[in-house]
Amino acid sequence: MQKKDNKTIHLRIVLGKTISELRIKRNISGNKLTGSYDLENSNLSRIENAVIDCKIITLWKISEALGIKLSDLIINIENKVGDDFKLF
């Protein structure tokens, strides 16, 4: 397992909070989201709680479940981390 730096952890946190906020805003329970879109409930919880990194295919499924384009989800995350955020 790779050691995660502070920037990676920050991105995980922002990603998880963004997904959770969008899900709650749309009144979609975690069980409904995962059950309808071939996702593991435990994975969604770990993503929302910034425990694990999220694969692009999982992000795509989550964005579809939320009724938004993946690019809109990414833009939302980019706006929250700010223009000066860099992983490297």
OpenMM code with the backbone's topology and positions (N, CA, C; nanometers):
from openmm import Vec3, app, unit

residues = "MET GLN LYS LYS ASP ASN LYS THR ILE HIS LEU ARG ILE VAL LEU GLY LYS THR ILE SER GLU LEU ARG ILE LYS ARG ASN ILE SER GLY ASN LYS LEU THR GLY SER TYR ASP LEU GLU ASN SER ASN LEU SER ARG ILE GLU ASN ALA VAL ILE ASP CYS LYS ILE ILE THR LEU TRP LYS ILE SER GLU ALA LEU GLY ILE LYS LEU SER ASP LEU ILE ILE ASN ILE GLU ASN LYS VAL GLY ASP ASP PHE LYS LEU PHE".split()
positions = [
    Vec3(0.0834, -0.1178, 0.0000),
    Vec3(0.0000, 0.0000, 0.0000),
    Vec3(0.0880, 0.1243, 0.0000),
    Vec3(0.0524, 0.2196, -0.0856),
    Vec3(0.1320, 0.3410, -0.0955),
    Vec3(0.0965, 0.4377, 0.0168),
    Vec3(0.1978, 0.5084, 0.0612),
    Vec3(0.1760, 0.6143, 0.1597),
    Vec3(0.1087, 0.7318, 0.0889),
    Vec3(0.0078, 0.7881, 0.1492),
    Vec3(-0.0638, 0.9006, 0.0904),
    Vec3(-0.0117, 1.0313, 0.1484),
    Vec3(0.0142, 1.1265, 0.0594),
    Vec3(0.0590, 1.2568, 0.1061),
    Vec3(-0.0621, 1.3445, 0.1389),
    Vec3(-0.0352, 1.4597, 0.1963),
    Vec3(-0.1428, 1.5488, 0.2398),
    Vec3(-0.2318, 1.5953, 0.1254),
    Vec3(-0.1744, 1.6181, 0.0087),
    Vec3(-0.2539, 1.6638, -0.1052),
    Vec3(-0.3496, 1.5552, -0.1524),
    Vec3(-0.3026, 1.4328, -0.1560),
    Vec3(-0.3881, 1.3213, -0.1961),
    Vec3(-0.5006, 1.3031, -0.0949),
    Vec3(-0.4683, 1.3126, 0.0308),
    Vec3(-0.5697, 1.2997, 0.1357),
    Vec3(-0.6711, 1.4131, 0.1245),
    Vec3(-0.6235, 1.5345, 0.0999),
    Vec3(-0.7142, 1.6491, 0.0830),
    Vec3(-0.8092, 1.6258, -0.0349),
    Vec3(-0.7568, 1.5759, -0.1450),
    Vec3(-0.8405, 1.5494, -0.2617),
    Vec3(-0.9443, 1.4419, -0.2302),
    Vec3(-0.9042, 1.3379, -0.1595),
    Vec3(-0.9987, 1.2336, -0.1173),
    Vec3(-1.1117, 1.2926, -0.0340),
    Vec3(-1.0757, 1.3800, 0.0592),
    Vec3(-1.1750, 1.4417, 0.1473),
    Vec3(-1.2739, 1.5255, 0.0669),
    Vec3(-1.2222, 1.6076, -0.0227),
    Vec3(-1.3084, 1.6928, -0.1052),
    Vec3(-1.3980, 1.6068, -0.1940),
    Vec3(-1.3422, 1.5039, -0.2543),
    Vec3(-1.4206, 1.4137, -0.3385),
    Vec3(-1.5330, 1.3496, -0.2579),
    Vec3(-1.4994, 1.2953, -0.1423),
    Vec3(-1.6000, 1.2294, -0.0596),
    Vec3(-1.7097, 1.3229, -0.0141),
    Vec3(-1.6713, 1.4420, 0.0306),
    Vec3(-1.7706, 1.5401, 0.0749),
    Vec3(-1.8594, 1.5843, -0.0406),
    Vec3(-1.8011, 1.6021, -0.1569),
    Vec3(-1.8777, 1.6453, -0.2733),
    Vec3(-1.9814, 1.5407, -0.3120),
    Vec3(-1.9400, 1.4153, -0.3164),
    Vec3(-2.0331, 1.3078, -0.3501),
    Vec3(-2.1444, 1.3003, -0.2461),
    Vec3(-2.1079, 1.3059, -0.1200),
    Vec3(-2.2064, 1.2990, -0.0123),
    Vec3(-2.3047, 1.4162, -0.0203),
    Vec3(-2.2544, 1.5363, -0.0416),
    Vec3(-2.3401, 1.6546, -0.0520),
    Vec3(-2.4367, 1.6432, -0.1691),
    Vec3(-2.3863, 1.5999, -0.2848),
    Vec3(-2.4726, 1.5866, -0.4020),
    Vec3(-2.5780, 1.4782, -0.3809),
    Vec3(-2.5388, 1.3702, -0.3178),
    Vec3(-2.6322, 1.2607, -0.2913),
    Vec3(-2.7426, 1.3068, -0.1966),
    Vec3(-2.7059, 1.3761, -0.0907),
    Vec3(-2.8042, 1.4246, 0.0061),
    Vec3(-2.8938, 1.5313, -0.0566),
    Vec3(-2.8334, 1.6204, -0.1340),
    Vec3(-2.9102, 1.7258, -0.2020),
    Vec3(-3.0167, 1.6672, -0.2934),
    Vec3(-2.9866, 1.5536, -0.3554),
    Vec3(-3.0798, 1.4880, -0.4467),
    Vec3(-3.1689, 1.3862, -0.3748),
    Vec3(-3.1546, 1.3804, -0.2410),
    Vec3(-3.2338, 1.2903, -0.1582),
    Vec3(-3.2193, 1.1438, -0.2023),
    Vec3(-3.0954, 1.1023, -0.2269),
    Vec3(-3.0654, 0.9653, -0.2660),
    Vec3(-2.9886, 0.8997, -0.1519),
    Vec3(-3.0445, 0.7937, -0.0992),
    Vec3(-2.9748, 0.7229, 0.0089),
    Vec3(-2.8558, 0.6469, -0.0487),
    Vec3(-2.7604, 0.6168, 0.0373),
    Vec3(-2.6459, 0.5375, -0.0061),
    Vec3(-2.6889, 0.4018, -0.0580),
    Vec3(-2.7862, 0.3394, 0.0099),
    Vec3(-2.8350, 0.2082, -0.0340),
    Vec3(-2.9018, 0.2148, -0.1702),
    Vec3(-2.9800, 0.3191, -0.1935),
    Vec3(-3.0471, 0.3333, -0.3230),
    Vec3(-2.9445, 0.3545, -0.4341),
    Vec3(-2.8476, 0.4395, -0.4079),
    Vec3(-2.7451, 0.4675, -0.5078),
    Vec3(-2.6662, 0.3415, -0.5417),
    Vec3(-2.6218, 0.2714, -0.4405),
    Vec3(-2.5375, 0.1538, -0.4657),
    Vec3(-2.6179, 0.0376, -0.5221),
    Vec3(-2.7400, 0.0211, -0.4755),
    Vec3(-2.8216, -0.0901, -0.5223),
    Vec3(-2.8624, -0.0786, -0.6673),
    Vec3(-2.8831, 0.0419, -0.7137),
    Vec3(-2.9295, 0.0636, -0.8505),
    Vec3(-2.8164, 0.0725, -0.9525),
    Vec3(-2.6940, 0.0913, -0.9070),
    Vec3(-2.5858, 0.1191, -1.0001),
    Vec3(-2.4650, 0.0278, -0.9843),
    Vec3(-2.4873, -0.0933, -0.9381),
    Vec3(-2.3814, -0.1943, -0.9323),
    Vec3(-2.2573, -0.1438, -0.8584),
    Vec3(-2.2818, -0.0844, -0.7427),
    Vec3(-2.1732, -0.0355, -0.6580),
    Vec3(-2.1838, -0.1028, -0.5224),
    Vec3(-2.0724, -0.1210, -0.4584),
    Vec3(-2.0708, -0.1771, -0.3234),
    Vec3(-2.0999, -0.0662, -0.2226),
    Vec3(-2.1952, -0.0905, -0.1342),
    Vec3(-2.2299, 0.0082, -0.0332),
    Vec3(-2.1093, 0.0439, 0.0531),
    Vec3(-2.0291, -0.0565, 0.0855),
    Vec3(-1.9107, -0.0297, 0.1680),
    Vec3(-1.8100, 0.0584, 0.0939),
    Vec3(-1.7985, 0.0415, -0.0369),
    Vec3(-1.7070, 0.1265, -0.1142),
    Vec3(-1.7547, 0.2708, -0.1161),
    Vec3(-1.8846, 0.2917, -0.1352),
    Vec3(-1.9364, 0.4280, -0.1346),
    Vec3(-1.9077, 0.4937, 0.0002),
    Vec3(-1.9305, 0.4211, 0.1058),
    Vec3(-1.9030, 0.4748, 0.2397),
    Vec3(-1.7554, 0.5090, 0.2557),
    Vec3(-1.6680, 0.4212, 0.2103),
    Vec3(-1.5238, 0.4469, 0.2232),
    Vec3(-1.4795, 0.5636, 0.1360),
    Vec3(-1.5427, 0.5807, 0.0194),
    Vec3(-1.5106, 0.6951, -0.0670),
    Vec3(-1.5579, 0.8241, -0.0005),
    Vec3(-1.6825, 0.8249, 0.0479),
    Vec3(-1.7370, 0.9450, 0.1110),
    Vec3(-1.6601, 0.9821, 0.2380),
    Vec3(-1.6026, 0.8848, 0.3040),
    Vec3(-1.5262, 0.9103, 0.4263),
    Vec3(-1.3764, 0.9211, 0.4025),
    Vec3(-1.3366, 0.9309, 0.2765),
    Vec3(-1.1971, 0.9546, 0.2368),
    Vec3(-1.1018, 0.8448, 0.2836),
    Vec3(-1.1505, 0.7214, 0.2884),
    Vec3(-1.0682, 0.6098, 0.3325),
    Vec3(-0.9926, 0.5473, 0.2155),
    Vec3(-1.0553, 0.5470, 0.0972),
    Vec3(-0.9935, 0.4850, -0.0200),
    Vec3(-0.9930, 0.5810, -0.1383),
    Vec3(-0.9027, 0.5541, -0.2319),
    Vec3(-0.9037, 0.6245, -0.3595),
    Vec3(-1.0172, 0.5687, -0.4441),
    Vec3(-1.0652, 0.6487, -0.5340),
    Vec3(-1.1777, 0.6100, -0.6176),
    Vec3(-1.1313, 0.5906, -0.7616),
    Vec3(-1.1634, 0.4759, -0.8187),
    Vec3(-1.1299, 0.4508, -0.9588),
    Vec3(-1.2217, 0.5329, -1.0490),
    Vec3(-1.1732, 0.5637, -1.1681),
    Vec3(-1.2511, 0.6456, -1.2616),
    Vec3(-1.3822, 0.5780, -1.2999),
    Vec3(-1.3819, 0.4473, -1.3138),
    Vec3(-1.5054, 0.3762, -1.3502),
    Vec3(-1.6083, 0.3890, -1.2379),
    Vec3(-1.5621, 0.3861, -1.1133),
    Vec3(-1.6525, 0.4030, -0.9993),
    Vec3(-1.7057, 0.5452, -0.9947),
    Vec3(-1.6202, 0.6422, -1.0211),
    Vec3(-1.6657, 0.7819, -1.0263),
    Vec3(-1.7712, 0.8009, -1.1338),
    Vec3(-1.7507, 0.7355, -1.2473),
    Vec3(-1.8467, 0.7457, -1.3576),
    Vec3(-1.9816, 0.6906, -1.3135),
    Vec3(-1.9808, 0.5735, -1.2496),
    Vec3(-2.1054, 0.5133, -1.2008),
    Vec3(-2.1740, 0.6031, -1.0990),
    Vec3(-2.0959, 0.6600, -1.0091),
    Vec3(-2.1525, 0.7481, -0.9078),
    Vec3(-2.2151, 0.8712, -0.9724),
    Vec3(-2.1467, 0.9294, -1.0677),
    Vec3(-2.2015, 1.0487, -1.1336),
    Vec3(-2.3310, 1.0150, -1.2074),
    Vec3(-2.3358, 0.8996, -1.2734),
    Vec3(-2.4596, 0.8580, -1.3396),
    Vec3(-2.5716, 0.8395, -1.2378),
    Vec3(-2.5395, 0.7786, -1.1257),
    Vec3(-2.6390, 0.7568, -1.0212),
    Vec3(-2.6905, 0.8892, -0.9653),
    Vec3(-2.6051, 0.9895, -0.9629),
    Vec3(-2.6437, 1.1215, -0.9148),
    Vec3(-2.7146, 1.2037, -1.0214),
    Vec3(-2.7165, 1.1540, -1.1438),
    Vec3(-2.7844, 1.2241, -1.2527),
    Vec3(-2.7051, 1.3401, -1.3095),
    Vec3(-2.5715, 1.3323, -1.2976),
    Vec3(-2.4870, 1.4377, -1.3537),
    Vec3(-2.3776, 1.3744, -1.4393),
    Vec3(-2.3200, 1.4565, -1.5251),
    Vec3(-2.2073, 1.4079, -1.6054),
    Vec3(-2.0828, 1.4004, -1.5179),
    Vec3(-1.9972, 1.3060, -1.5518),
    Vec3(-1.8713, 1.2924, -1.4789),
    Vec3(-1.7938, 1.4239, -1.4834),
    Vec3(-1.7937, 1.4891, -1.5986),
    Vec3(-1.7198, 1.6153, -1.6108),
    Vec3(-1.7738, 1.7211, -1.5153),
    Vec3(-1.9052, 1.7221, -1.4921),
    Vec3(-1.9630, 1.8180, -1.3972),
    Vec3(-1.9209, 1.7858, -1.2538),
    Vec3(-1.9123, 1.6567, -1.2222),
    Vec3(-1.8639, 1.6175, -1.0900),
    Vec3(-1.7195, 1.6625, -1.0711),
    Vec3(-1.6374, 1.6412, -1.1731),
    Vec3(-1.4963, 1.6816, -1.1660),
    Vec3(-1.4840, 1.8335, -1.1526),
    Vec3(-1.5623, 1.9066, -1.2278),
    Vec3(-1.5589, 2.0535, -1.2197),
    Vec3(-1.5976, 2.0996, -1.0796),
    Vec3(-1.6988, 2.0353, -1.0236),
    Vec3(-1.7419, 2.0680, -0.8871),
    Vec3(-1.6269, 2.0470, -0.7888),
    Vec3(-1.5559, 1.9363, -0.8029),
    Vec3(-1.4416, 1.9061, -0.7157),
    Vec3(-1.3289, 2.0058, -0.7395),
    Vec3(-1.2993, 2.0355, -0.8665),
    Vec3(-1.1939, 2.1317, -0.8984),
    Vec3(-1.2238, 2.2681, -0.8371),
    Vec3(-1.3480, 2.3094, -0.8411),
    Vec3(-1.3860, 2.4386, -0.7831),
    Vec3(-1.3628, 2.4412, -0.6330),
    Vec3(-1.3836, 2.3293, -0.5674),
    Vec3(-1.3660, 2.3234, -0.4223),
    Vec3(-1.2191, 2.3194, -0.3807),
    Vec3(-1.1343, 2.2547, -0.4594),
    Vec3(-0.9927, 2.2490, -0.4210),
    Vec3(-0.9191, 2.3756, -0.4615),
    Vec3(-0.9717, 2.4488, -0.5588),
    Vec3(-0.9120, 2.5763, -0.5993),
    Vec3(-0.8188, 2.5630, -0.7176),
    Vec3(-0.7985, 2.6743, -0.7845),
    Vec3(-0.7169, 2.6779, -0.9046),
    Vec3(-0.5693, 2.6467, -0.8787),
    Vec3(-0.5230, 2.6756, -0.7611),
    Vec3(-0.3807, 2.6549, -0.7318),
    Vec3(-0.3490, 2.5129, -0.6812),
    Vec3(-0.4500, 2.4278, -0.6713),
    Vec3(-0.4270, 2.2905, -0.6217),
    Vec3(-0.3524, 2.2078, -0.7255),
    Vec3(-0.2452, 2.1461, -0.6838),
    Vec3(-0.1652, 2.0565, -0.7676),
    Vec3(-0.1307, 1.9343, -0.6858),
    Vec3(-0.1341, 1.8173, -0.7471),
    Vec3(-0.0942, 1.6964, -0.6766),
    Vec3(0.0581, 1.6792, -0.6720),
    Vec3(0.1261, 1.7377, -0.7701),
    Vec3(0.2726, 1.7227, -0.7756),
    Vec3(0.3399, 1.8566, -0.7581),
] * unit.nanometer
topology = app.Topology()
chain = topology.addChain("A")
for resn in residues:
    res = topology.addResidue(resn, chain)
    for name in ("N", "CA", "C"):
        topology.addAtom(name, app.Element.getBySymbol(name[0]), res)
